[in-house]
Amino acid sequence: MNLPFFIARRIAFSGKQNFSRIIIRIAVVAVALSVAVMIAATALISGFKSEISRKIFEFWGHIHISDTVYSLSFEPTPIEVDQDFYPSLDTVRRISYTEPETILGFETGREVTAQSRGGIRHIQAFAHKPGIIRTKTAMEGILLKGVGKDFDWENLKPYLLEGQPIAMSDSAPSRDIIISRQTADRLQVGVGDKFIVYFVKEGEQLRRRFQICGIYKTGLEEYDRKFAIGDMREVQNLLGWTEGQVAGFEIWLDDLRDLNLYNDYIYQEVLPPELLCVSIRSKFPAIFEWLELQDLNEYVILGLMLAVAIVNMITALLVLVLERTTMIGVLKALGESNRRIRRIFLYYAAVITLTGMFWGNLIGLGFCFLQDTFHFIKLKEADYYLAYAPVKINWLAVFGINTGTLVVTLLFLILPSLLVSRVAPVKAIQFK
């Protein structure tokens, strides 16, 4: 029989009401709240980063391929759509690469072979042309982004508030257009309305009449204010290009963590010398730096909550040792070693910690489920790009939080448990 565990279990479930029972309940509540806050914070930050990143990629993709002049000056320069990598590039699933071997964060000087986490999910061509929308009541500048039949409408569906995708026929370019909710409100137009868009080509003014077939809203005002989506063939006509010419290609990856790896791979192994690829991180570094700051917030919250749990558990353990001084003296008199007696209190502390973790998981995961279902925490969309706080539960992170809380807490409790060795049997038995 495991005597330390047996005694710890009898003490834990004795049901005797005393001062230590109050301290234990406080410790359970502290652990529960700490675990719940850590789970909720991790889910909220992960959801926030995922939603913001997803909204940006709907328009730009992860990697942008274009002519070198266009990439540097943002002036539309045509490139041929007939490229060796298009559209077969999206068949790449995983690639192998070499990287320096590291142990505990230190490089060993050797190279090891690794594989990407995912592959290339989608590639599509695009072209765009700036213009000015004019109605009877207002004027609005836009950047008309032309998309073709390879456009992945599934990316835009979650943000298409009204209407439907552009219906593209094989015979003629479509005059349908999708504008943002923000643009529609300023122009006071809706689905089915028509307006004139003015373009400039070689110093001459061109007019095109478009009909609104859909209205989208991503919540990113910087993009919603600028972009409208139309048939790429119409944009090519406005630019004076043939159907075999485009402004560039957009690429989506399976895993964003492979961004730099695939950007280098495509540039070095896939593209001809006259083309350049730029990652979304290079185009919008400020947004990525802002998102990376959320990781620091997450670490701070996890550290503070873990510290709260540890301090409360240390306090509870010290109270338990002092209250059970007589029991410690009797066990020592019967021949039990300090090590085995310390194990009694560590087992007891583990029961308290596990109880708190159970309730913490219940509260934390329950909060995430309710927020994901009812969206009761609202955000100011103009400031946060989101109408509510999104949650994304990472089960590996939840497992890490639980395992880390239990292991770290018990490690910190080893030191106060050494107080057992200071108890003298003779004095302890006389202690009242």
LOMARMAR-239778 format. One record per residue (C-alpha): residue number from 0; x, y, z. Coordinates in Angstrom, 1 decimal. Layout:
BEGIN
+------+--------+--------+--------+
| sero |      u |      v |      w |
+------+--------+--------+--------+
|  NUM |      X |      Y |      Z |
...
+------+--------+--------+--------+
REM end
This chain:
BEGIN
+------+--------+--------+--------+
| sero |      u |      v |      w |
+------+--------+--------+--------+
|    0 |    0.0 |    0.0 |    0.0 |
|    1 |    1.1 |    3.5 |   -0.8 |
|    2 |    0.8 |    4.9 |    2.8 |
|    3 |    1.5 |    8.6 |    2.0 |
|    4 |   -1.2 |    8.6 |   -0.7 |
|    5 |   -3.6 |    6.7 |    1.6 |
|    6 |   -3.2 |    9.3 |    4.4 |
|    7 |   -3.4 |   12.2 |    2.0 |
|    8 |   -6.7 |   10.9 |    0.6 |
|    9 |   -8.1 |   10.4 |    4.1 |
|   10 |   -7.2 |   13.9 |    5.1 |
|   11 |   -8.5 |   15.4 |    1.8 |
|   12 |  -11.9 |   13.7 |    2.1 |
|   13 |  -12.4 |   13.6 |    5.8 |
|   14 |  -15.0 |   16.3 |    5.7 |
|   15 |  -13.9 |   17.8 |    9.0 |
|   16 |  -14.6 |   21.5 |    9.2 |
|   17 |  -11.7 |   23.6 |   10.4 |
|   18 |   -9.7 |   26.7 |    9.6 |
|   19 |   -7.5 |   24.8 |    7.0 |
|   20 |  -10.7 |   23.8 |    5.1 |
|   21 |  -11.4 |   27.5 |    4.4 |
|   22 |   -7.8 |   28.0 |    3.2 |
|   23 |   -8.1 |   25.0 |    1.0 |
|   24 |  -11.3 |   26.3 |   -0.6 |
|   25 |   -9.6 |   29.7 |   -1.2 |
|   26 |   -6.7 |   27.8 |   -2.9 |
|   27 |   -9.2 |   25.8 |   -5.0 |
|   28 |  -10.9 |   29.0 |   -6.1 |
|   29 |   -7.6 |   30.7 |   -6.9 |
|   30 |   -6.4 |   27.7 |   -9.0 |
|   31 |   -9.8 |   27.5 |  -10.8 |
|   32 |   -9.9 |   31.2 |  -11.6 |
|   33 |   -6.2 |   31.2 |  -12.8 |
|   34 |   -6.8 |   28.2 |  -15.1 |
|   35 |  -10.1 |   29.7 |  -16.4 |
|   36 |   -8.5 |   33.0 |  -17.2 |
|   37 |   -5.5 |   31.4 |  -18.9 |
|   38 |   -7.8 |   29.2 |  -21.1 |
|   39 |  -10.0 |   32.2 |  -21.9 |
|   40 |   -7.1 |   34.5 |  -22.6 |
|   41 |   -5.4 |   32.0 |  -24.9 |
|   42 |   -8.6 |   31.3 |  -26.8 |
|   43 |   -9.5 |   35.0 |  -27.2 |
|   44 |   -6.0 |   36.1 |  -28.4 |
|   45 |   -5.8 |   33.1 |  -30.8 |
|   46 |   -9.2 |   33.9 |  -32.1 |
|   47 |   -8.4 |   37.6 |  -32.5 |
|   48 |   -5.2 |   36.9 |  -34.4 |
|   49 |   -6.8 |   34.3 |  -36.6 |
|   50 |   -9.8 |   36.5 |  -37.6 |
|   51 |   -7.7 |   39.6 |  -38.3 |
|   52 |   -5.2 |   37.6 |  -40.4 |
|   53 |   -8.0 |   35.9 |  -42.3 |
|   54 |   -9.7 |   39.2 |  -43.2 |
|   55 |   -6.4 |   40.5 |  -44.7 |
|   56 |   -5.8 |   37.4 |  -46.7 |
|   57 |   -9.2 |   37.4 |  -48.4 |
|   58 |   -7.9 |   40.2 |  -50.6 |
|   59 |   -4.2 |   39.8 |  -50.8 |
|   60 |   -3.4 |   36.2 |  -50.1 |
|   61 |   -0.2 |   35.1 |  -48.3 |
|   62 |    2.3 |   35.7 |  -51.2 |
|   63 |    2.0 |   38.2 |  -54.0 |
|   64 |    3.7 |   37.5 |  -57.4 |
|   65 |    4.1 |   40.4 |  -59.9 |
|   66 |    6.5 |   42.2 |  -62.1 |
|   67 |    9.5 |   43.7 |  -60.2 |
|   68 |    8.6 |   47.3 |  -61.3 |
|   69 |    5.0 |   46.9 |  -60.1 |
|   70 |    6.1 |   45.5 |  -56.8 |
|   71 |    8.3 |   48.4 |  -56.1 |
|   72 |    6.2 |   51.2 |  -57.5 |
|   73 |    2.7 |   49.9 |  -57.2 |
|   74 |    2.0 |   50.9 |  -60.8 |
|   75 |    0.2 |   48.1 |  -62.7 |
|   76 |    2.6 |   46.5 |  -65.1 |
|   77 |    1.3 |   43.5 |  -67.2 |
|   78 |    2.8 |   40.1 |  -67.0 |
|   79 |    1.8 |   37.0 |  -69.0 |
|   80 |   -0.7 |   34.7 |  -67.4 |
|   81 |    0.8 |   31.8 |  -69.2 |
|   82 |    3.5 |   30.9 |  -66.7 |
|   83 |    5.1 |   27.5 |  -65.9 |
|   84 |    3.9 |   27.7 |  -62.3 |
|   85 |    0.3 |   28.7 |  -63.1 |
|   86 |   -2.0 |   27.0 |  -62.1 |
|   87 |    0.0 |   23.9 |  -61.1 |
|   88 |    1.7 |   25.6 |  -58.2 |
|   89 |   -1.2 |   24.8 |  -55.9 |
|   90 |   -0.3 |   21.1 |  -56.3 |
|   91 |    2.7 |   21.6 |  -54.0 |
|   92 |    1.8 |   19.9 |  -50.7 |
|   93 |    5.0 |   19.9 |  -48.6 |
|   94 |    8.6 |   20.8 |  -49.2 |
|   95 |   11.8 |   19.8 |  -47.5 |
|   96 |   14.5 |   22.2 |  -46.3 |
|   97 |   17.6 |   22.3 |  -44.1 |
|   98 |   17.9 |   24.4 |  -41.0 |
|   99 |   20.4 |   24.8 |  -38.2 |
|  100 |   20.0 |   22.2 |  -35.4 |
|  101 |   19.1 |   23.8 |  -32.1 |
|  102 |   19.0 |   22.3 |  -28.6 |
|  103 |   17.3 |   24.3 |  -25.9 |
|  104 |   17.5 |   27.4 |  -28.1 |
|  105 |   21.2 |   27.0 |  -28.9 |
|  106 |   22.6 |   26.1 |  -32.3 |
|  107 |   24.8 |   23.0 |  -32.4 |
|  108 |   26.5 |   24.0 |  -35.7 |
|  109 |   24.9 |   21.1 |  -37.6 |
|  110 |   22.3 |   21.2 |  -40.3 |
|  111 |   19.1 |   19.0 |  -40.1 |
|  112 |   16.4 |   18.3 |  -42.7 |
|  113 |   12.8 |   19.4 |  -41.9 |
|  114 |    9.5 |   19.7 |  -43.8 |
|  115 |    7.0 |   22.5 |  -44.1 |
|  116 |    3.8 |   22.3 |  -42.0 |
|  117 |    1.6 |   22.4 |  -45.1 |
|  118 |    1.6 |   23.2 |  -48.8 |
|  119 |    0.2 |   25.7 |  -51.2 |
|  120 |   -3.6 |   25.8 |  -51.1 |
|  121 |   -4.6 |   28.1 |  -53.9 |
|  122 |   -3.2 |   30.4 |  -56.6 |
|  123 |   -5.2 |   33.0 |  -58.6 |
|  124 |   -4.6 |   35.8 |  -61.0 |
|  125 |   -5.7 |   39.4 |  -60.5 |
|  126 |   -5.6 |   42.9 |  -62.0 |
|  127 |   -6.8 |   46.2 |  -60.7 |
|  128 |   -7.5 |   49.7 |  -61.8 |
|  129 |   -8.3 |   52.9 |  -59.8 |
|  130 |  -11.5 |   54.8 |  -60.6 |
|  131 |  -14.1 |   57.2 |  -59.2 |
|  132 |  -17.7 |   56.2 |  -58.6 |
|  133 |  -20.2 |   58.9 |  -59.3 |
|  134 |  -23.9 |   58.8 |  -58.3 |
|  135 |  -26.6 |   61.6 |  -58.2 |
|  136 |  -25.7 |   62.4 |  -54.6 |
|  137 |  -22.0 |   61.5 |  -54.0 |
|  138 |  -18.6 |   60.6 |  -55.4 |
|  139 |  -16.2 |   57.9 |  -54.1 |
|  140 |  -12.8 |   56.7 |  -55.1 |
|  141 |  -12.2 |   53.0 |  -55.4 |
|  142 |   -9.6 |   50.4 |  -56.5 |
|  143 |  -11.5 |   48.0 |  -58.8 |
|  144 |   -9.9 |   44.6 |  -58.3 |
|  145 |  -10.5 |   42.3 |  -61.2 |
|  146 |  -10.8 |   38.6 |  -60.5 |
|  147 |  -11.2 |   35.6 |  -62.9 |
|  148 |  -12.9 |   32.2 |  -62.8 |
|  149 |  -10.0 |   30.9 |  -60.6 |
|  150 |  -11.1 |   33.3 |  -57.8 |
|  151 |  -11.9 |   31.4 |  -54.5 |
|  152 |  -15.3 |   32.8 |  -53.6 |
|  153 |  -15.3 |   30.6 |  -50.4 |
|  154 |  -12.9 |   33.1 |  -48.9 |
|  155 |  -15.3 |   36.0 |  -49.4 |
|  156 |  -18.6 |   34.2 |  -48.5 |
|  157 |  -18.4 |   34.8 |  -44.7 |
|  158 |  -18.3 |   38.6 |  -45.4 |
|  159 |  -20.8 |   38.8 |  -48.2 |
|  160 |  -23.7 |   40.5 |  -46.4 |
|  161 |  -26.1 |   40.9 |  -49.4 |
|  162 |  -26.4 |   39.7 |  -53.0 |
|  163 |  -24.3 |   37.0 |  -54.6 |
|  164 |  -20.9 |   36.5 |  -56.3 |
|  165 |  -20.3 |   37.9 |  -59.8 |
|  166 |  -21.8 |   35.7 |  -62.6 |
|  167 |  -19.1 |   35.4 |  -65.2 |
|  168 |  -20.0 |   34.2 |  -68.7 |
|  169 |  -17.7 |   32.9 |  -71.4 |
|  170 |  -19.0 |   35.3 |  -74.0 |
|  171 |  -18.5 |   38.8 |  -72.6 |
|  172 |  -17.1 |   40.6 |  -69.5 |
|  173 |  -19.6 |   41.0 |  -66.7 |
|  174 |  -20.5 |   44.5 |  -65.5 |
|  175 |  -21.5 |   43.2 |  -62.1 |
|  176 |  -19.6 |   44.7 |  -59.1 |
|  177 |  -19.3 |   43.9 |  -55.4 |
|  178 |  -18.7 |   47.0 |  -53.2 |
|  179 |  -18.2 |   47.3 |  -49.4 |
|  180 |  -20.9 |   48.2 |  -46.9 |
|  181 |  -19.0 |   51.3 |  -46.1 |
|  182 |  -19.0 |   52.4 |  -49.8 |
|  183 |  -22.6 |   51.5 |  -50.3 |
|  184 |  -23.7 |   53.6 |  -47.2 |
|  185 |  -21.7 |   56.7 |  -48.4 |
|  186 |  -23.1 |   56.4 |  -51.9 |
|  187 |  -26.6 |   55.5 |  -50.6 |
|  188 |  -26.9 |   52.6 |  -53.0 |
|  189 |  -27.9 |   48.9 |  -52.6 |
|  190 |  -27.9 |   45.6 |  -54.5 |
|  191 |  -29.4 |   46.0 |  -57.9 |
|  192 |  -28.5 |   49.7 |  -58.2 |
|  193 |  -26.4 |   51.0 |  -61.1 |
|  194 |  -23.7 |   53.8 |  -61.1 |
|  195 |  -21.0 |   55.2 |  -63.4 |
|  196 |  -17.4 |   54.7 |  -62.6 |
|  197 |  -14.8 |   57.0 |  -64.2 |
|  198 |  -11.3 |   55.8 |  -65.2 |
|  199 |   -8.3 |   57.4 |  -66.8 |
|  200 |   -6.4 |   55.7 |  -69.6 |
|  201 |   -3.5 |   57.5 |  -71.3 |
|  202 |   -4.8 |   60.9 |  -70.3 |
|  203 |   -8.4 |   60.2 |  -71.5 |
|  204 |  -11.5 |   59.7 |  -69.4 |
|  205 |  -13.4 |   56.4 |  -69.7 |
|  206 |  -16.9 |   55.8 |  -68.3 |
|  207 |  -18.3 |   52.4 |  -67.4 |
|  208 |  -21.7 |   51.6 |  -66.0 |
|  209 |  -21.7 |   48.8 |  -63.3 |
|  210 |  -24.5 |   47.1 |  -61.4 |
|  211 |  -24.2 |   46.1 |  -57.8 |
|  212 |  -24.6 |   42.4 |  -57.4 |
|  213 |  -23.3 |   42.1 |  -53.8 |
|  214 |  -22.2 |   44.0 |  -50.7 |
|  215 |  -19.4 |   42.8 |  -48.4 |
|  216 |  -18.0 |   43.9 |  -45.1 |
|  217 |  -14.8 |   42.7 |  -43.5 |
|  218 |  -14.6 |   45.3 |  -40.8 |
|  219 |  -11.2 |   46.4 |  -41.9 |
|  220 |  -12.0 |   50.0 |  -42.9 |
|  221 |   -8.7 |   50.5 |  -44.6 |
|  222 |   -9.7 |   47.8 |  -47.2 |
|  223 |  -13.4 |   48.3 |  -47.2 |
|  224 |  -13.0 |   51.9 |  -48.1 |
|  225 |  -10.8 |   51.2 |  -51.1 |
|  226 |  -11.7 |   47.9 |  -52.7 |
|  227 |  -14.5 |   46.8 |  -55.1 |
|  228 |  -14.5 |   43.5 |  -56.9 |
|  229 |  -15.3 |   43.1 |  -60.6 |
|  230 |  -14.7 |   40.9 |  -63.6 |
|  231 |  -11.0 |   40.8 |  -64.5 |
|  232 |  -11.7 |   41.0 |  -68.2 |
|  233 |  -13.4 |   44.4 |  -67.8 |
|  234 |  -10.4 |   45.6 |  -65.9 |
|  235 |   -8.1 |   44.3 |  -68.6 |
|  236 |  -10.1 |   46.2 |  -71.2 |
|  237 |   -9.8 |   49.4 |  -69.1 |
|  238 |   -6.0 |   48.9 |  -68.9 |
|  239 |   -5.7 |   48.1 |  -72.6 |
|  240 |   -4.4 |   44.6 |  -71.9 |
|  241 |   -5.2 |   41.3 |  -73.5 |
|  242 |   -6.9 |   38.4 |  -71.7 |
|  243 |   -3.4 |   36.8 |  -71.4 |
|  244 |   -2.1 |   39.7 |  -69.3 |
|  245 |   -2.6 |   40.2 |  -65.6 |
|  246 |   -1.1 |   42.3 |  -62.8 |
|  247 |    0.0 |   39.4 |  -60.8 |
|  248 |   -0.9 |   36.3 |  -58.8 |
|  249 |   -2.0 |   35.7 |  -55.2 |
|  250 |   -1.0 |   32.6 |  -53.3 |
|  251 |   -2.7 |   31.1 |  -50.2 |
|  252 |   -0.8 |   28.6 |  -48.0 |
|  253 |   -2.1 |   25.9 |  -45.7 |
|  254 |   -0.2 |   27.2 |  -42.7 |
|  255 |    0.8 |   30.8 |  -42.1 |
|  256 |    3.9 |   29.7 |  -40.2 |
|  257 |    5.4 |   28.6 |  -43.5 |
|  258 |    5.2 |   32.1 |  -45.0 |
|  259 |    8.9 |   33.0 |  -45.1 |
|  260 |    9.8 |   29.4 |  -46.1 |
|  261 |    7.5 |   29.4 |  -49.1 |
|  262 |    8.3 |   33.0 |  -50.1 |
|  263 |   12.0 |   32.0 |  -50.4 |
|  264 |   11.2 |   28.7 |  -52.1 |
|  265 |    9.0 |   30.4 |  -54.8 |
|  266 |   11.4 |   33.2 |  -55.4 |
|  267 |   14.5 |   30.9 |  -55.7 |
|  268 |   13.0 |   27.7 |  -57.2 |
|  269 |    9.9 |   28.6 |  -59.1 |
|  270 |    9.9 |   32.2 |  -60.5 |
|  271 |   11.6 |   33.4 |  -63.7 |
|  272 |   14.2 |   36.2 |  -63.2 |
|  273 |   11.7 |   39.0 |  -64.3 |
|  274 |    9.2 |   38.2 |  -61.6 |
|  275 |    9.2 |   38.9 |  -57.9 |
|  276 |    7.3 |   37.6 |  -55.0 |
|  277 |    6.5 |   39.5 |  -51.8 |
|  278 |    5.0 |   38.1 |  -48.6 |
|  279 |    2.0 |   39.7 |  -47.0 |
|  280 |    4.2 |   40.4 |  -44.0 |
|  281 |    6.5 |   42.6 |  -46.1 |
|  282 |    3.6 |   44.5 |  -47.6 |
|  283 |    1.9 |   45.2 |  -44.2 |
|  284 |    4.5 |   44.9 |  -41.5 |
|  285 |    2.7 |   47.2 |  -39.1 |
|  286 |   -0.3 |   44.9 |  -38.8 |
|  287 |    1.9 |   41.8 |  -38.2 |
|  288 |    3.9 |   43.7 |  -35.6 |
|  289 |    0.7 |   44.6 |  -33.9 |
|  290 |   -0.5 |   41.0 |  -33.9 |
|  291 |    2.8 |   39.8 |  -32.5 |
|  292 |    2.3 |   42.1 |  -29.6 |
|  293 |   -0.7 |   40.0 |  -28.6 |
|  294 |    1.7 |   37.1 |  -27.9 |
|  295 |    3.5 |   39.3 |  -25.3 |
|  296 |    0.1 |   40.0 |  -23.7 |
|  297 |   -0.7 |   36.3 |  -23.6 |
|  298 |    2.6 |   35.5 |  -21.9 |
|  299 |    2.1 |   38.2 |  -19.3 |
|  300 |   -1.4 |   37.0 |  -18.5 |
|  301 |   -0.3 |   33.3 |  -18.3 |
|  302 |    2.6 |   34.3 |  -16.0 |
|  303 |    0.5 |   36.4 |  -13.7 |
|  304 |   -2.2 |   33.8 |  -13.3 |
|  305 |    0.3 |   31.0 |  -12.7 |
|  306 |    1.9 |   33.1 |  -10.0 |
|  307 |   -1.5 |   33.7 |   -8.3 |
|  308 |   -2.1 |   29.9 |   -8.3 |
|  309 |    1.4 |   29.2 |   -6.9 |
|  310 |    1.2 |   31.8 |   -4.1 |
|  311 |   -2.2 |   30.5 |   -3.0 |
|  312 |   -1.0 |   26.9 |   -3.0 |
|  313 |    2.1 |   27.7 |   -1.0 |
|  314 |    0.0 |   29.4 |    1.6 |
|  315 |   -2.4 |   26.5 |    1.7 |
|  316 |    0.4 |   24.0 |    2.1 |
|  317 |    2.1 |   25.9 |    4.9 |
|  318 |   -1.3 |   26.1 |    6.8 |
|  319 |   -1.7 |   22.3 |    6.3 |
|  320 |    1.7 |   21.6 |    7.6 |
|  321 |    1.2 |   23.8 |   10.7 |
|  322 |   -2.2 |   22.3 |   11.4 |
|  323 |   -1.0 |   18.8 |   11.1 |
|  324 |    2.1 |   19.2 |   13.3 |
|  325 |    0.9 |   16.6 |   15.8 |
|  326 |    0.3 |   14.1 |   13.0 |
|  327 |    3.8 |   14.7 |   11.7 |
|  328 |    5.3 |   14.1 |   15.1 |
|  329 |    3.4 |   10.8 |   15.5 |
|  330 |    4.4 |    9.6 |   12.1 |
|  331 |    8.0 |   10.4 |   12.8 |
|  332 |    7.8 |    8.7 |   16.2 |
|  333 |    6.5 |    5.6 |   14.4 |
|  334 |    9.6 |    5.6 |   12.1 |
|  335 |    8.3 |    7.4 |    9.0 |
|  336 |   11.0 |    9.4 |    7.1 |
|  337 |   10.8 |   13.1 |    6.3 |
|  338 |   10.6 |   12.3 |    2.6 |
|  339 |    7.6 |   10.1 |    2.9 |
|  340 |    5.8 |   12.6 |    5.1 |
|  341 |    6.5 |   15.3 |    2.6 |
|  342 |    4.9 |   13.2 |    0.0 |
|  343 |    1.7 |   13.2 |    2.0 |
|  344 |    1.4 |   16.9 |    1.8 |
|  345 |    2.4 |   17.0 |   -1.9 |
|  346 |   -0.3 |   14.4 |   -2.7 |
|  347 |   -2.7 |   16.6 |   -0.7 |
|  348 |   -1.6 |   19.7 |   -2.7 |
|  349 |   -2.0 |   17.7 |   -5.9 |
|  350 |   -5.6 |   16.9 |   -5.0 |
|  351 |   -6.3 |   20.6 |   -4.3 |
|  352 |   -4.7 |   21.6 |   -7.6 |
|  353 |   -6.5 |   19.0 |   -9.7 |
|  354 |   -9.8 |   20.0 |   -8.1 |
|  355 |   -9.2 |   23.7 |   -9.0 |
|  356 |   -8.1 |   22.7 |  -12.5 |
|  357 |  -11.3 |   20.8 |  -13.0 |
|  358 |  -13.5 |   23.7 |  -12.2 |
|  359 |  -11.1 |   26.1 |  -14.0 |
|  360 |  -11.5 |   24.0 |  -17.2 |
|  361 |  -15.2 |   23.9 |  -16.8 |
|  362 |  -15.5 |   27.7 |  -16.3 |
|  363 |  -12.9 |   28.6 |  -19.0 |
|  364 |  -14.2 |   26.3 |  -21.7 |
|  365 |  -17.8 |   27.1 |  -20.8 |
|  366 |  -17.0 |   30.8 |  -21.3 |
|  367 |  -15.4 |   30.2 |  -24.7 |
|  368 |  -18.4 |   28.1 |  -25.8 |
|  369 |  -20.9 |   30.8 |  -24.7 |
|  370 |  -18.9 |   33.6 |  -26.3 |
|  371 |  -18.6 |   31.7 |  -29.6 |
|  372 |  -22.3 |   31.0 |  -29.6 |
|  373 |  -23.9 |   34.2 |  -28.3 |
|  374 |  -21.1 |   36.9 |  -28.9 |
|  375 |  -22.0 |   38.7 |  -25.7 |
|  376 |  -18.6 |   40.5 |  -25.5 |
|  377 |  -18.9 |   43.3 |  -28.2 |
|  378 |  -16.1 |   45.3 |  -29.6 |
|  379 |  -15.9 |   48.7 |  -31.4 |
|  380 |  -15.3 |   47.6 |  -34.9 |
|  381 |  -13.7 |   50.9 |  -36.0 |
|  382 |  -10.9 |   50.3 |  -33.4 |
|  383 |  -10.6 |   46.5 |  -33.3 |
|  384 |  -11.7 |   45.5 |  -36.9 |
|  385 |  -14.2 |   43.1 |  -35.2 |
|  386 |  -17.7 |   43.5 |  -34.0 |
|  387 |  -17.2 |   40.9 |  -31.2 |
|  388 |  -14.4 |   39.1 |  -29.4 |
|  389 |  -13.8 |   35.9 |  -31.4 |
|  390 |  -12.5 |   32.7 |  -29.6 |
|  391 |  -10.5 |   29.8 |  -31.0 |
|  392 |   -9.8 |   27.0 |  -28.7 |
|  393 |   -6.4 |   25.4 |  -29.2 |
|  394 |   -6.7 |   22.0 |  -27.5 |
|  395 |   -2.9 |   21.6 |  -27.4 |
|  396 |   -2.6 |   24.9 |  -25.6 |
|  397 |   -5.4 |   23.8 |  -23.1 |
|  398 |   -3.4 |   20.6 |  -22.5 |
|  399 |   -0.2 |   22.6 |  -22.0 |
|  400 |   -1.9 |   25.0 |  -19.6 |
|  401 |   -3.2 |   22.1 |  -17.4 |
|  402 |    0.0 |   20.1 |  -17.5 |
|  403 |    2.1 |   23.2 |  -16.9 |
|  404 |    0.0 |   24.4 |  -14.0 |
|  405 |    0.1 |   21.0 |  -12.2 |
|  406 |    3.8 |   20.5 |  -12.7 |
|  407 |    5.0 |   24.0 |  -12.0 |
|  408 |    2.8 |   24.3 |   -8.9 |
|  409 |    4.0 |   21.0 |   -7.4 |
|  410 |    7.6 |   22.0 |   -8.1 |
|  411 |    7.2 |   25.2 |   -6.2 |
|  412 |    5.6 |   23.4 |   -3.3 |
|  413 |    8.7 |   21.2 |   -2.8 |
|  414 |   10.4 |   24.0 |   -0.9 |
|  415 |    7.7 |   24.8 |    1.7 |
|  416 |    7.2 |   21.0 |    2.2 |
|  417 |   10.7 |   20.9 |    3.6 |
|  418 |    9.2 |   22.5 |    6.7 |
|  419 |    8.3 |   18.9 |    7.7 |
|  420 |   11.9 |   18.1 |    8.4 |
|  421 |   12.0 |   20.9 |   11.0 |
|  422 |    9.3 |   19.4 |   13.1 |
|  423 |   10.7 |   17.6 |   16.2 |
|  424 |    8.6 |   14.5 |   17.2 |
|  425 |    8.8 |   15.2 |   21.0 |
|  426 |    7.6 |   18.8 |   20.7 |
|  427 |    5.1 |   18.1 |   18.0 |
|  428 |    3.3 |   15.4 |   20.0 |
|  429 |    2.9 |   17.9 |   22.9 |
|  430 |    1.8 |   20.6 |   20.5 |
|  431 |   -1.9 |   21.7 |   20.9 |
+------+--------+--------+--------+
REM end
